Amino acid sequence: MPHVLLATGDLAMDRDDYDESFVATSDVLRAADLTFGQLETSFAARGSRLPQARHAVLARPEGAAALGRAGFDVISMAGNHCMDWGAEAFFETRAHLRAAGIAVVGAGADIAEARTPVLTVLGDGTRVAVLAYSSILPQAYWADERRPGCAPMRAHTVYEEIEHDQPGTPARVHTFPHREDLAAMEADIRAAKAQADVVVVSQHWGIHFVRASIADYQRDVARAAIAAGADAILGGHAHILKGCEVIDGKPVFHSLCNFATDLRMDEAHAKSKSWNEIRVLAEEWEPDFEGLYNFPTVARMSMVARLEIGGGRLLKAGLLPLHIGRDAVPRFAAPGSAEHAAVVDYLAAVSAEAGLNGAFRTGPDMVELVAA
């Protein structure tokens, strides 16, 4: 029997009982040989919000133990919320995760620690390495030689004026990877491949809320990571599903959407300029003052990536469709259900719209990702 690695979308619980977020999924997460998630909050009793933090929730310390009870083994802190509440909350969050038996990847006391992989040996002796990076970075959230933070995979943006004689015409947007960050990531993957049989790379990246769109730098980073030896790429941050592709036989999940992510909304927030500027990016997004899941309607479709590993290699890749309702609790969509079909159809559509080669084949254990 192959070993199973599961990877969820973003995690940011904000409710009285954190265990409620996992009532419908923990049995499956705990049954996997390795379960990975991306953290989008801080679990700390103390912290000072940094001025560059945007949406920032200081969750209670017991949230880390809830993730442990839910079945998580590895958590990435490489993201645009890792330093929201300063270094004190950053280190406290990491300590709570470790106390819950969870390994932390993608962030550390300095850049060397942030770039260090988490290594796991599966039951058949297969060695799995996990690395994590973030392209979504408020100022000074990335680690350096003397500063805590996450492992960066920054990108540059250039705007090309298309019609020089037409003031105000929308520009063409080009993005490309930060040269030093790309080289560091490639070196990390090669070093991890020397220690492990299978290397899984998490990337917190992309364009949030906009249907299908994949930035140029994501394509460059994905190709470079796989050329360096990555066996799978797990994308986060967009808060909606994005397309999938297969590069040289390796799966790339550009966005796993959300998993246990609570987002409250009040009238003041709904009327704010900042929220309404973001709101126009989504196809349909209206405030729900009574619900806990204030994301675009399409964010109700989500997934858990599923990798089958054995004999020292990745055998098969796919996904388990999810549906997330107003209570923000993720629930697996049963094969044959309307919710299951909606996820598969949406993934096929946005993959094609983005020019990606991902195709989806429903099987007994998962929806398999294959090259079209």
C-alpha positions in Angstrom: 0.0 0.0 0.0 1.3 3.5 -0.8 1.8 6.1 1.9 -0.4 9.2 1.7 0.6 12.8 2.1 -2.3 15.3 2.4 -1.9 19.0 2.0 -4.6 21.5 3.0 -5.2 25.1 2.1 -4.9 28.0 4.4 -5.5 27.8 8.2 -6.7 30.7 10.2 -9.3 29.7 12.8 -11.1 32.5 14.6 -13.8 31.0 16.8 -14.5 30.0 20.4 -13.9 26.3 19.8 -11.1 25.7 17.4 -11.8 21.9 17.2 -15.1 22.7 15.5 -13.2 23.6 12.4 -12.1 20.0 11.9 -15.1 18.0 12.9 -15.7 16.7 9.4 -12.1 16.2 8.3 -9.9 15.2 11.2 -10.5 11.4 10.8 -9.1 11.6 7.2 -6.2 14.0 8.2 -5.1 11.8 11.1 -5.2 8.6 8.9 -2.7 10.1 6.5 1.0 9.3 6.9 1.9 13.0 6.6 -0.5 16.0 6.8 0.7 19.5 5.8 -1.0 22.9 6.2 -0.3 26.6 5.7 -0.7 28.8 8.7 -2.3 32.3 8.2 -2.5 33.5 11.8 -0.5 33.6 15.0 -1.2 31.5 18.1 0.1 33.7 20.9 -1.0 35.4 24.2 1.1 38.5 23.5 2.2 40.5 20.5 2.4 44.0 19.0 0.7 44.4 15.7 3.2 45.7 13.1 2.1 48.7 11.1 2.5 47.0 7.8 0.1 44.1 8.8 -3.2 44.1 6.9 -5.9 41.7 8.0 -4.3 40.4 11.3 -5.9 38.1 13.9 -4.0 37.2 17.1 -5.5 33.7 17.7 -5.3 32.1 21.1 -2.3 29.8 22.0 -4.6 26.7 22.1 -5.1 26.9 18.4 -1.8 25.1 17.9 -2.9 22.1 19.9 -6.2 22.0 17.9 -4.1 21.6 14.7 -2.2 18.7 16.4 -5.5 17.0 17.4 -6.8 17.5 13.8 -3.9 15.5 12.5 -1.4 18.0 11.2 2.3 16.9 11.2 4.0 19.8 9.3 2.9 23.5 9.2 4.4 26.1 7.0 4.7 29.6 8.5 6.0 31.0 5.2 3.4 33.5 4.4 2.2 37.1 4.6 1.0 36.8 8.2 4.0 35.3 9.9 5.2 38.5 11.5 1.8 40.3 11.9 2.3 40.5 15.6 6.0 40.9 15.8 8.9 38.6 16.8 7.5 37.8 20.2 4.3 36.3 18.8 6.2 34.7 16.0 8.4 32.7 18.3 5.5 31.9 20.7 3.5 30.6 17.8 6.3 28.3 16.7 6.8 27.1 20.2 3.1 26.2 20.6 3.2 24.3 17.3 6.2 22.3 18.3 4.7 21.6 21.7 1.7 20.1 19.8 4.1 17.7 18.0 4.0 19.7 14.8 7.1 20.5 12.8 7.4 24.0 11.4 8.9 24.8 8.0 9.6 27.9 6.0 10.3 30.3 8.8 12.9 30.7 11.5 15.1 32.8 13.7 17.2 33.7 10.7 17.3 32.9 7.0 19.4 29.7 7.4 16.8 28.3 9.7 13.9 29.4 7.5 15.4 27.6 4.5 15.9 24.3 6.4 13.6 21.5 5.3 11.5 19.2 7.5 12.6 15.6 6.9 10.2 12.6 7.5 10.9 8.9 7.0 7.8 7.0 6.0 7.1 3.4 7.0 8.7 1.8 4.0 11.9 3.9 4.5 11.0 6.6 1.9 12.5 9.9 2.9 10.3 13.0 2.3 11.6 16.6 2.6 9.3 19.6 2.8 10.4 23.2 2.0 8.2 26.3 2.1 8.6 29.8 0.7 6.5 33.0 0.3 6.2 35.5 -2.5 3.5 37.5 -0.6 5.5 39.6 1.7 4.8 42.8 3.6 8.0 44.8 4.2 10.6 43.0 6.5 8.5 39.8 6.9 11.3 37.7 5.3 14.2 36.4 7.3 17.8 37.6 6.9 21.1 36.8 8.6 20.0 38.7 11.8 16.2 38.8 11.6 13.4 36.3 12.1 10.8 35.7 9.4 10.0 33.4 6.5 11.9 32.1 3.5 11.3 34.5 0.6 10.6 33.8 -3.0 10.1 37.4 -4.0 9.1 38.7 -7.4 9.3 41.9 -9.3 6.5 43.7 -11.2 6.8 45.8 -14.3 4.0 47.6 -16.0 4.2 48.0 -19.8 2.2 50.8 -21.4 0.4 49.4 -24.3 -1.1 52.4 -26.0 1.3 55.4 -25.5 -1.2 57.8 -27.0 -4.1 56.7 -24.8 -3.7 58.0 -21.2 -5.3 55.8 -18.6 -5.3 52.7 -20.8 -4.7 49.6 -18.6 -1.1 48.4 -18.7 0.3 45.0 -19.4 1.7 43.4 -16.2 4.9 41.4 -16.3 6.4 39.7 -13.3 9.6 37.8 -12.8 11.4 36.1 -9.9 13.9 37.8 -7.6 17.2 36.4 -8.9 18.8 35.7 -5.6 15.7 34.2 -4.0 15.3 31.9 -7.0 18.9 30.7 -6.8 18.5 30.1 -3.1 15.4 28.0 -3.6 17.0 26.0 -6.3 20.0 25.3 -4.0 17.7 24.3 -1.1 15.8 21.9 -3.4 19.0 20.3 -4.6 20.3 20.0 -1.1 17.0 18.4 0.1 17.1 16.0 -2.8 20.5 14.8 -1.7 18.9 13.9 1.7 15.5 12.7 0.6 13.8 10.6 -2.0 10.8 12.9 -2.5 10.9 16.7 -2.1 7.6 18.7 -1.7 7.7 22.5 -2.0 5.1 24.8 -0.7 4.7 28.2 -2.4 2.6 31.0 -0.9 2.1 33.0 -4.1 -0.1 34.2 -6.8 -3.0 36.7 -7.4 -5.7 36.5 -4.8 -9.4 36.4 -5.7 -9.0 36.8 -9.5 -10.4 33.8 -11.4 -7.9 31.6 -13.2 -5.1 34.2 -13.5 -1.5 32.8 -12.9 1.3 35.4 -12.7 4.3 34.9 -14.9 6.7 34.5 -12.0 4.7 31.5 -10.7 5.3 29.7 -13.9 9.0 30.5 -13.8 9.3 29.5 -10.2 7.4 26.2 -10.7 9.6 25.2 -13.7 12.8 26.1 -11.8 11.7 24.2 -8.7 11.0 21.0 -10.7 14.1 21.3 -12.7 16.1 21.5 -9.4 14.5 18.3 -8.2 11.1 19.1 -6.6 8.5 16.3 -6.9 5.4 18.3 -6.1 4.5 22.0 -5.6 1.7 23.1 -3.3 0.3 26.6 -3.8 -1.5 28.8 -1.3 -2.6 32.4 -0.6 -5.2 33.0 -3.4 -8.2 32.1 -1.2 -9.9 30.6 -4.3 -8.9 27.5 -6.3 -6.6 28.0 -9.2 -5.6 25.6 -12.0 -3.3 22.7 -11.8 -0.6 21.5 -14.2 1.9 18.7 -14.6 5.5 19.6 -15.4 7.9 16.8 -16.4 5.5 14.4 -14.7 5.4 16.4 -11.4 2.2 18.0 -10.1 1.7 21.7 -9.5 -1.3 22.8 -7.5 -1.3 26.6 -8.0 -3.8 27.2 -5.2 -5.4 24.9 -2.6 -7.8 27.6 -1.6 -8.8 27.7 2.1 -9.2 24.9 4.7 -10.1 26.1 8.2 -10.2 29.8 7.6 -12.6 32.0 9.5 -13.3 35.5 8.3 -15.8 37.7 10.2 -17.4 40.8 8.7 -19.1 43.7 10.3 -20.8 46.7 8.8 -17.8 49.0 9.2 -15.5 46.6 7.5 -18.0 46.1 4.7 -18.1 49.8 4.0 -14.4 50.3 4.2 -12.5 51.5 1.2 -9.8 48.9 1.6 -12.3 46.0 1.5 -14.3 47.3 -1.4 -11.1 47.8 -3.4 -10.3 44.1 -3.0 -13.9 43.0 -3.4 -14.0 44.1 -7.0 -11.4 41.5 -7.9 -13.9 38.6 -7.3 -16.8 37.5 -9.5 -19.3 37.5 -6.6 -18.5 38.6 -3.1 -21.0 40.1 -0.7 -20.7 40.5 3.1 -22.4 38.0 5.4 -22.7 39.5 8.8 -24.0 36.3 10.4 -21.6 33.9 8.8 -18.0 33.0 9.5 -16.9 32.6 5.9 -16.7 36.0 4.2 -14.9 35.0 1.1 -16.0 35.1 -2.6 -18.7 32.6 -3.4 -16.3 30.5 -5.5 -14.2 30.0 -2.3 -16.8 27.6 -1.1 -15.1 25.1 -3.5 -11.8 23.9 -2.1 -9.6 20.8 -2.0 -7.0 18.8 -0.2 -4.1 17.7 -2.3 -3.3 14.0 -2.0 0.1 12.5 -2.9 0.7 8.7 -3.0 4.3 7.9 -2.2 6.1 4.6 -2.0 9.4 2.9 -2.9 11.3 6.1 -2.8 9.2 8.1 -5.3 6.0 9.9 -5.9 3.5 7.4 -7.4 0.4 9.4 -8.0 -1.1 12.9 -7.3 -4.6 14.2 -7.0 -7.1 15.8 -4.8 -10.1 15.4 -2.5 -12.8 18.0 -3.2 -14.1 20.1 -0.4 -17.2 22.2 0.2 -17.1 25.1 2.8 -20.3 26.6 4.0 -21.2 29.7 6.0 -19.9 28.1 9.1 -16.4 28.0 7.6 -16.1 24.3 8.4 -14.6 22.3 5.5 -16.4 19.1 4.5 -15.3 16.5 2.0 -17.6 16.4 -1.0 -18.8 12.8 -1.8 -18.1 11.5 -5.3 -21.2 11.8 -7.4 -22.5 14.8 -5.4 -23.1 18.2 -6.9 -20.4 19.7 -4.7 -17.8 17.2 -5.9 -18.7 17.8 -9.6 -18.5 21.5 -9.1 -15.0 21.4 -7.8 -13.8 19.1 -10.6 -15.5 21.2 -13.3 -14.2 24.4 -11.9 -10.6 23.1 -11.7 -10.8 21.9 -15.3 -12.2 25.3 -16.4 -9.6 27.5 -14.7 -6.8 25.2 -15.7 -7.8 25.6 -19.3 -8.3 29.3 -19.0 -4.8 29.7 -17.6 -3.2 27.6 -20.4 -2.3 24.8 -17.9 -2.2 21.2 -18.9 -3.9 19.8 -15.8 -6.8 17.3 -16.4 -8.8 15.5 -13.7 -9.9 11.9 -13.5 -12.2 10.7 -10.7 -11.0 7.4 -9.2 -11.8 5.4 -6.1 -9.5 7.2 -3.7 -9.2 10.7 -5.2 -9.6 12.8 -8.3 -6.3 12.1 -10.0 -4.3 15.0 -11.6 -2.9 14.0 -15.0 -1.4 15.8 -18.0 -4.0 16.6 -20.7 
